[in-house]
Amino acid sequence: MSMKKIGIICAMQVEADAMRARLTEVRDVNEAGFSFTLGKAGDKEVILGLSGMGKVAAAVYAQTMILRFAPDALINAGVAGSLTDQLEILDMALSTALVEHDMDTTPLGDPYGFLSGPDIVEIPADPALLAAAEAAAREEGIRALSGMIASGDQFIATREQKQTILSRFPAIACEMEGAAVAHTAFLSRTPVLIIRAISDSFTGKNEMDYAQFKPLAAQLSARLVLATLKRL
């Protein structure tokens, strides 16, 4: 399918600001209590917005964007913690699939992460979006790794928490919104990709002050997302 209208959902205001600065013909609108920025990136129409933290906020925002603007695809950009020694701070994680690591109906005989309704565990990312992002990362000289991203309504701060996720899912990164955006997009049959800048290393080495990390991650995400759009 042709992808001419792209929804971009950010997790942080600094990321949305970095994206907005790269758009032309910008205007702001309000829909159902949410703010959206409309603009152009080359020949693409862009709907840009800030979801807020957590799965419910992300899902409601994504659904409102889909219903109001009918984007051809969704890209969710933000930050994540690394679950692999192959991803260090300011590397990028690109989703092949998403899981909700805190979804647990195992007492009913379901596997961890089972989503009743679609009856799946892994929510697939769109192959065309992923291929475009991988090519864009190579072109921009950005270190990126593709793999499963795990989301939950928990701030994962310890090695023990990360090991628990890894005992259940072969994920490369963890965060709080991506799977909710992907779940919503899957139900709406909207292609989706999750892009995450890594905020902490799996090994605990090479840590960076968050105040220093945040603007660097925002600019990196904006570069990669906009380079991805050029390839769609």
NUSEDO-548641 format. One line per 2 residues: their letters; for each residue x, y, z of C-alpha. Coordinates in nm, 2 decimals, padded with zeros to 4 digits. Example, Ala and Ser with C-alpha at 12.3 -4.5 7.8 and 13.67 -1.06 7.14 Angstrom:
AS = 01.23/-00.45/00.78; 01.37/-00.11/00.71
END
This chain:
MS = 00.00/00.00/00.00; 00.11/00.36/-00.05
MK = 00.22/00.54/00.26; 00.17/00.91/00.21
KI = 00.01/01.00/00.55; 00.21/00.90/00.85
GI = 00.12/00.93/01.22; 00.41/00.99/01.45
IC = 00.35/00.94/01.83; 00.62/01.05/02.07
AM = 00.67/00.97/02.43; 00.85/01.29/02.53
QV = 00.79/01.65/02.46; 01.15/01.71/02.36
EA = 01.11/01.44/02.09; 00.79/01.59/01.96
DA = 00.96/01.93/01.95; 01.26/01.79/01.76
MR = 01.02/01.63/01.51; 00.81/01.94/01.47
AR = 01.12/02.16/01.40; 01.18/01.94/01.09
LT = 00.82/01.98/00.95; 00.69/02.24/00.71
EV = 00.33/02.38/00.68; 00.28/02.32/01.05
RD = -00.05/02.38/01.22; -00.20/02.26/01.55
VN = -00.55/02.11/01.60; -00.74/01.96/01.89
EA = -00.95/01.65/01.87; -01.13/01.47/02.15
GF = -00.93/01.65/02.41; -00.59/01.57/02.25
SF = -00.35/01.80/02.07; -00.21/01.71/01.73
TL = 00.04/01.88/01.50; -00.02/01.86/01.12
GK = 00.26/01.92/00.88; 00.47/01.80/00.58
AG = 00.79/01.61/00.56; 00.89/01.62/00.20
DK = 00.60/01.46/00.01; 00.45/01.30/00.32
EV = 00.17/01.43/00.53; 00.25/01.40/00.90
IL = 00.03/01.38/01.21; 00.25/01.43/01.51
GL = 00.16/01.41/01.87; 00.25/01.33/02.23
SG = 00.08/01.03/02.39; 00.19/01.05/02.76
MG = 00.33/00.76/02.96; 00.19/00.42/02.99
KV = -00.01/00.17/02.78; -00.36/00.32/02.84
AA = -00.25/00.67/02.74; -00.06/00.54/02.44
AV = -00.36/00.33/02.32; -00.62/00.60/02.36
YA = -00.40/00.85/02.18; -00.32/00.61/01.90
QT = -00.69/00.52/01.85; -00.79/00.89/01.84
MI = -00.52/00.96/01.58; -00.64/00.66/01.37
LR = -01.01/00.75/01.39; -00.97/01.12/01.32
FA = -00.69/01.13/01.07; -00.68/00.77/00.92
PD = -00.30/00.76/00.87; -00.15/00.50/00.63
AL = 00.10/00.40/00.90; 00.20/00.47/01.26
IN = 00.55/00.52/01.39; 00.60/00.54/01.77
AG = 00.93/00.70/01.88; 01.06/00.71/02.24
VA = 01.32/00.57/02.47; 01.38/00.22/02.61
GS = 01.61/00.02/02.83; 01.84/-00.23/02.68
LT = 01.78/-00.60/02.73; 02.09/-00.71/02.53
DQ = 02.46/-00.63/02.54; 02.43/-00.55/02.17
LE = 02.25/-00.22/02.25; 02.43/00.06/02.43
IL = 02.32/00.41/02.52; 02.20/00.61/02.21
DM = 02.18/00.30/01.99; 01.84/00.25/01.84
AL = 01.60/-00.05/01.88; 01.37/-00.12/01.58
ST = 01.07/-00.35/01.64; 01.01/-00.67/01.46
AL = 00.74/-00.75/01.71; 00.59/-00.62/02.03
VE = 00.48/-00.80/02.35; 00.30/-00.68/02.66
HD = 00.53/-00.83/02.92; 00.29/-00.75/03.21
MD = -00.01/-00.92/03.05; -00.05/-01.23/03.26
TT = -00.34/-01.48/03.23; -00.12/-01.78/03.28
PL = -00.36/-01.91/03.56; -00.61/-01.97/03.28
GD = -00.36/-02.17/03.08; -00.25/-01.90/02.85
PY = 00.12/-01.81/02.78; 00.27/-01.50/02.92
GF = 00.17/-01.19/02.72; -00.14/-01.36/02.56
LS = -00.38/-01.10/02.42; -00.74/-01.21/02.44
GP = -00.93/-01.11/02.13; -00.67/-01.12/01.86
DI = -00.54/-01.43/02.05; -00.18/-01.36/01.99
VE = 00.13/-01.29/02.21; 00.35/-01.12/01.95
IP = 00.22/-00.82/01.77; 00.40/-00.79/01.44
AD = 00.56/-00.47/01.31; 00.52/-00.38/00.95
PA = 00.80/-00.53/00.73; 00.80/-00.24/00.49
LL = 00.84/00.02/00.77; 01.11/-00.19/00.94
AA = 01.31/-00.22/00.61; 01.28/00.15/00.55
AE = 01.41/00.23/00.91; 01.69/-00.02/00.88
AA = 01.80/00.13/00.55; 01.77/00.48/00.70
AR = 01.98/00.39/01.00; 02.26/00.26/00.77
EE = 02.24/00.58/00.56; 02.25/00.81/00.86
GI = 02.53/00.61/01.03; 02.31/00.53/01.33
RA = 02.37/00.21/01.52; 02.04/00.01/01.52
LS = 01.93/-00.34/01.61; 01.60/-00.50/01.51
GM = 01.42/-00.73/01.74; 01.13/-00.78/01.98
IA = 01.04/-00.49/02.21; 00.86/-00.56/02.54
SG = 00.62/-00.30/02.69; 00.45/-00.28/03.03
DQ = 00.32/-00.04/03.29; 00.63/-00.06/03.49
FI = 00.95/00.15/03.49; 01.22/-00.13/03.46
AT = 01.52/-00.01/03.66; 01.70/-00.32/03.78
RE = 01.89/-00.61/03.63; 01.65/-00.85/03.81
QK = 01.35/-00.70/03.64; 01.52/-00.72/03.30
QT = 01.61/-01.09/03.36; 01.24/-01.16/03.45
IL = 01.13/-01.02/03.11; 01.40/-01.21/02.93
SR = 01.30/-01.54/03.10; 00.97/-01.50/02.92
FP = 01.04/-01.32/02.60; 01.35/-01.29/02.36
AI = 01.32/-00.91/02.37; 01.60/-00.66/02.29
AC = 01.45/-00.36/02.48; 01.18/-00.27/02.72
EM = 00.96/00.04/02.76; 00.60/00.15/02.85
EG = 00.40/00.24/02.54; 00.51/00.06/02.22
AA = 00.31/-00.26/02.24; -00.01/-00.06/02.33
VA = 00.04/00.15/02.01; 00.11/-00.16/01.81
HT = -00.19/-00.34/01.97; -00.42/-00.06/01.87
AF = -00.28/-00.04/01.52; -00.31/-00.42/01.48
LS = -00.68/-00.41/01.56; -00.73/-00.11/01.32
RT = -00.52/-00.28/01.05; -00.28/00.01/01.04
PV = 00.09/-00.07/00.97; 00.31/00.02/01.27
LI = 00.67/00.04/01.37; 00.82/00.12/01.71
IR = 01.16/00.30/01.72; 01.34/00.34/02.05
AI = 01.66/00.52/02.16; 01.84/00.32/02.43
SD = 01.86/00.51/02.76; 02.06/00.26/02.97
SF = 02.29/-00.03/02.89; 02.22/-00.39/02.98
TG = 02.56/-00.42/03.14; 02.54/-00.11/03.35
KN = 02.85/00.04/03.19; 02.88/00.37/03.00
EM = 02.58/00.52/03.17; 02.48/00.88/03.08
DY = 02.31/01.15/03.28; 01.95/01.17/03.17
AQ = 01.96/01.54/03.13; 02.24/01.49/02.88
FK = 02.08/01.19/02.72; 01.73/01.34/02.66
PL = 01.81/01.61/02.39; 02.06/01.38/02.22
AA = 01.80/01.10/02.20; 01.54/01.34/02.07
QL = 01.76/01.46/01.79; 01.86/01.11/01.70
SA = 01.51/00.98/01.69; 01.40/01.27/01.48
RL = 01.68/01.21/01.23; 01.59/00.84/01.20
VL = 01.22/00.89/01.18; 01.24/01.16/00.91
AT = 01.50/00.96/00.71; 01.26/00.66/00.73
LK = 00.98/00.87/00.59; 01.19/00.95/00.28
RL = 01.21/00.58/00.20; 00.84/00.51/00.22
END
